[in-house]
Amino acid sequence: MANPMNIVIAVPAGSRAMTRNAAGRRNLILGVTSGLLVVLCWAGWVVATRFAVTTHLRPVDVAFLRYLVPAVVLLPVLLRRGFGPRQIGVMHTAMLVAGAGLPFLLVASTGMKFAPASDVGAVMVGTMPVFVAVFSAFVNRERFERVRVLGFLLVVLGIAGIAAHGLFDFHSGAWRGHLLFLAGAAMYAIFTVTFRRSGIGPWQAAAIVNFYSLLLIAPVYFLACEPRVLSAAPGEILTQALMQGVVAGIVALYFYGDAVRRLGASRAAVLGSFTPVVAALAGIPLLGEVPNAVAWLAILAVSAGVVLASHGSAASAPTLTSASRARLPRN
């Protein structure tokens, strides 16, 4: 007599495929939603930082506010999950901090003193996916398709159109801002690829970036920079603390990490191509910066170019199965 405990229930292959497809669609929707929330956060950060450095606050004041609030709020995450070096190594921790932490912010905010918000949205955020694709090619041996080459060309043409008014106008200094924006894009791409390979969760990554950035800036800020946060208008301080500390330091970093984890580095980064348009539109009523016709065409070219440069089929998006989801850090 057969042992009833040895009965095996066969699951049709079609049912398993449908389950995987449903999980993949859900993962894609959640990843794209996280990416679009990042776009809104980045656009708000661009406008807020541009506004701050054109008033009483300096880039170093903005940087201090940027890391003070999230470092305090996310400290429990580090106490529970670890401070980084023991989990992912000193080198990976340093690359995360340099790519999305204090060095990145100082480069980006300094560049905004020389170029308008519409330029930083296109040149820095718009080209970051291209750097991600290039770094992924070196790290992961990814091969480029023809459509990606076309994307690179569009990005180069778009940047040339955006920077044209500053490349040959050495009195305005806009070209210096564009170079700093490109450096910032490369730095954030390093953070993206490093985070993807590190295996830690988005909360821990955000906590690491903000904690070590605050440790780096706090002594120098109070001892050598004559802090202006003590003399600036309270409304200005509160606005920057909200936009820099909460929106950029916590919300954007978490959702960006979640998008990278669900979609992969290139597919998550490409969603940033929408940021130039949002930042330029927001800069019109808030900053009075109206892009000319050439700048609008260049912004569209950069946005289209990064989409092509980070091209990938929907099937290539990683699917978080129950097994892989269990291996991911919950933070």
C-alpha positions in Angstrom: 0.0 0.0 0.0 1.4 3.4 -0.9 2.4 5.7 1.9 0.0 8.6 1.7 2.7 10.9 3.0 4.7 10.3 -0.3 2.0 11.7 -2.5 3.5 14.3 -4.9 1.3 17.1 -6.2 2.4 18.1 -9.7 2.1 21.8 -10.5 1.6 22.5 -14.2 4.4 24.3 -15.9 2.0 26.9 -17.3 1.0 27.8 -13.7 4.6 28.3 -12.7 5.2 30.5 -15.7 2.2 32.6 -15.0 3.3 33.0 -11.4 6.8 34.1 -12.5 5.3 36.5 -15.1 3.0 38.0 -12.5 5.9 38.5 -10.1 7.9 40.0 -12.9 5.2 42.5 -13.8 4.7 43.4 -10.1 8.4 43.9 -9.7 8.6 46.0 -12.8 5.7 48.2 -11.7 7.2 48.7 -8.2 10.6 49.5 -9.7 9.3 52.0 -12.2 7.2 53.7 -9.5 10.2 54.0 -7.3 12.2 55.5 -10.2 9.5 58.1 -11.0 9.4 59.1 -7.4 13.2 59.6 -7.6 12.7 61.9 -10.6 10.3 64.1 -8.6 12.8 64.2 -5.7 15.8 65.0 -8.0 13.9 67.7 -9.8 13.0 69.3 -6.5 16.5 69.0 -5.2 18.0 70.6 -8.4 15.7 73.7 -8.0 16.2 73.9 -4.2 20.0 73.7 -4.4 20.1 76.2 -7.2 17.9 78.6 -5.2 20.1 78.1 -2.1 23.4 78.8 -3.6 22.1 82.0 -5.3 21.0 83.4 -1.9 22.7 83.7 1.5 23.8 80.0 1.7 27.0 78.6 0.3 27.5 75.1 -1.1 29.1 74.1 2.2 26.0 75.3 4.1 23.8 73.3 1.8 25.9 70.2 2.3 25.8 70.4 6.1 22.0 70.6 6.0 21.8 67.9 3.5 23.5 65.3 5.8 22.6 66.5 9.3 18.9 65.5 9.2 19.2 62.0 7.5 22.3 61.0 9.5 20.4 61.5 12.7 17.1 59.9 11.4 18.8 56.9 9.9 21.3 56.2 12.7 19.2 53.3 14.1 19.6 51.6 10.8 23.3 51.6 11.1 23.2 50.4 14.7 21.0 47.5 13.6 22.5 46.6 10.2 26.1 47.7 10.6 28.2 50.7 9.5 29.4 49.3 6.2 33.1 48.3 6.4 32.5 44.9 8.0 29.5 44.1 5.7 30.8 45.3 2.3 34.4 46.3 2.9 36.1 49.6 3.3 36.6 50.2 -0.4 32.9 49.7 -1.3 31.8 51.9 1.6 34.1 54.7 0.5 32.8 54.4 -3.1 29.2 54.7 -1.9 30.0 57.8 0.2 32.1 59.4 -2.5 29.6 58.7 -5.3 26.4 59.9 -3.6 27.7 61.7 -0.5 29.6 64.8 0.4 32.1 64.8 -2.5 29.3 64.5 -5.0 27.2 67.2 -3.4 30.1 69.7 -3.2 30.8 69.1 -6.9 27.2 69.5 -8.0 26.3 72.5 -5.8 29.5 74.3 -6.8 28.6 73.7 -10.5 25.2 75.3 -9.9 26.9 78.6 -9.1 28.0 78.8 -12.7 25.1 77.2 -14.7 21.2 77.3 -14.4 18.9 74.6 -13.1 17.9 73.5 -16.6 21.6 72.7 -17.4 22.2 70.6 -14.3 19.1 68.6 -15.0 20.3 67.7 -18.5 24.0 67.6 -18.2 24.4 65.9 -14.8 21.2 63.9 -14.1 20.6 63.3 -17.8 24.0 61.9 -18.6 24.4 59.8 -15.4 22.7 56.7 -17.1 25.4 56.9 -19.8 28.1 56.7 -17.2 26.3 53.8 -15.6 26.2 51.9 -18.9 29.9 52.6 -19.5 30.9 51.5 -16.0 28.7 48.5 -16.2 30.5 47.5 -19.4 33.8 47.6 -17.7 32.7 45.9 -14.5 30.2 43.4 -15.9 31.7 43.0 -19.4 28.4 44.3 -20.9 28.5 44.6 -24.7 27.0 47.7 -26.4 24.3 47.4 -29.1 24.0 49.8 -32.0 21.0 51.5 -30.4 23.2 52.3 -27.4 25.8 53.8 -29.6 23.1 56.0 -31.2 22.1 57.0 -27.7 25.6 58.1 -26.8 25.8 60.3 -29.9 22.4 61.9 -29.1 23.7 62.6 -25.6 26.9 64.2 -26.8 24.9 66.4 -29.3 22.5 67.4 -26.6 25.2 68.3 -24.1 26.9 70.4 -26.8 23.6 72.2 -27.5 23.0 72.9 -23.8 26.6 74.0 -23.2 26.9 76.0 -26.4 26.1 79.3 -24.7 28.8 78.7 -22.2 31.6 76.9 -24.1 32.7 80.0 -25.9 31.5 82.6 -23.4 34.4 82.5 -20.9 33.1 85.5 -19.1 29.9 83.8 -17.8 31.8 80.8 -16.5 28.9 78.4 -17.4 31.4 75.9 -19.0 32.9 75.4 -15.5 29.5 74.3 -14.2 29.0 71.9 -17.1 32.4 70.2 -16.4 31.4 69.9 -12.7 28.0 68.4 -13.7 29.7 65.8 -15.8 32.0 64.9 -12.9 29.0 64.6 -10.6 27.2 62.3 -13.1 30.2 60.0 -13.2 30.4 60.0 -9.4 26.7 59.0 -9.0 27.2 56.3 -11.6 29.9 54.9 -9.4 27.5 54.8 -6.5 24.9 53.1 -8.6 27.1 50.3 -9.8 28.7 49.8 -6.4 25.4 49.6 -4.7 24.1 47.1 -7.2 27.0 44.9 -6.5 27.2 45.4 -2.7 24.1 43.4 -1.8 23.0 45.7 1.0 19.5 47.2 1.1 18.5 50.8 0.2 17.9 51.9 3.8 21.4 50.8 4.9 23.0 52.4 1.8 21.3 55.7 2.5 22.3 55.6 6.2 26.0 54.9 5.3 26.2 57.7 2.8 24.7 60.3 5.1 26.5 59.2 8.3 30.0 59.3 6.9 29.3 62.5 4.9 28.3 64.2 8.1 31.4 63.0 9.9 33.5 64.4 7.0 31.9 67.8 6.9 30.9 68.7 10.5 34.4 69.4 11.9 35.5 71.4 8.9 32.2 73.3 8.7 32.3 74.5 12.3 36.0 75.1 12.7 36.9 76.7 9.3 33.8 77.8 7.4 32.0 80.3 9.6 28.6 78.6 9.5 25.9 80.6 7.9 23.1 78.3 9.0 23.2 80.2 12.3 22.5 83.6 10.6 20.3 82.6 7.6 16.5 83.2 7.7 14.6 80.5 9.6 12.3 79.9 6.6 15.3 79.4 4.3 16.9 76.9 6.7 13.7 74.9 7.1 13.1 74.8 3.4 16.6 73.5 2.7 16.5 71.0 5.6 13.3 69.6 4.2 14.4 69.4 0.5 18.1 68.5 1.2 17.8 66.4 4.3 14.4 64.6 3.9 13.7 64.6 0.2 17.2 64.2 -1.2 18.9 62.5 1.8 16.3 60.0 2.7 13.4 59.7 0.3 15.4 59.9 -3.0 18.2 57.7 -1.9 15.9 55.0 -0.6 13.7 54.9 -3.7 16.7 55.0 -6.1 18.2 52.1 -4.3 14.9 50.2 -4.5 14.7 50.9 -8.2 18.2 49.7 -8.8 17.6 46.6 -6.8 14.4 45.8 -8.7 15.3 46.9 -12.2 19.1 46.8 -12.4 21.5 49.6 -12.6 21.0 50.7 -16.2 17.2 50.4 -16.3 16.9 52.3 -13.0 19.3 55.1 -14.0 17.5 55.6 -17.4 14.4 56.9 -15.6 16.5 59.9 -14.6 16.2 61.1 -18.2 12.8 62.6 -17.2 14.5 64.8 -14.6 15.8 67.5 -17.1 12.3 68.2 -18.4 10.8 68.4 -14.9 13.7 70.5 -13.5 13.5 72.9 -16.5 9.7 73.3 -16.2 10.0 73.9 -12.4 12.8 76.4 -12.9 10.6 78.7 -15.0 8.1 79.8 -12.3 10.4 79.3 -9.3 13.7 80.6 -10.6 12.7 82.7 -13.7 15.0 80.6 -15.9 13.4 80.1 -19.3 15.3 77.8 -21.7 15.7 79.1 -25.2 14.7 77.0 -28.3 18.1 75.5 -28.7 18.2 74.5 -25.0 14.8 72.8 -25.3 15.9 70.8 -28.3 19.1 69.8 -26.5 17.1 68.7 -23.4 14.9 66.5 -25.6 18.0 65.1 -27.4 19.7 64.2 -24.1 16.5 62.6 -22.7 16.0 60.5 -25.8 19.7 59.7 -25.9 20.0 58.3 -22.4 16.9 56.2 -23.1 18.7 54.6 -26.1 22.1 54.5 -24.3 20.6 52.5 -21.4 18.4 50.4 -23.7 17.3 47.0 -22.4 14.3 44.7 -23.0 11.7 44.3 -20.4 12.6 40.7 -20.1 16.1 41.6 -18.8 14.7 43.2 -15.7 15.6 41.1 -12.6 12.7 39.4 -11.0 12.5 39.2 -7.2 11.4 35.6 -6.6 10.6 34.4 -3.1 14.1 32.9 -2.8 16.0 36.0 -4.1 13.8 38.3 -2.0 14.7 36.3 1.1 18.4 36.9 0.4 18.0 40.7 0.1 18.7 42.8 3.2 15.5 44.1 4.8 16.4 47.7 5.6 
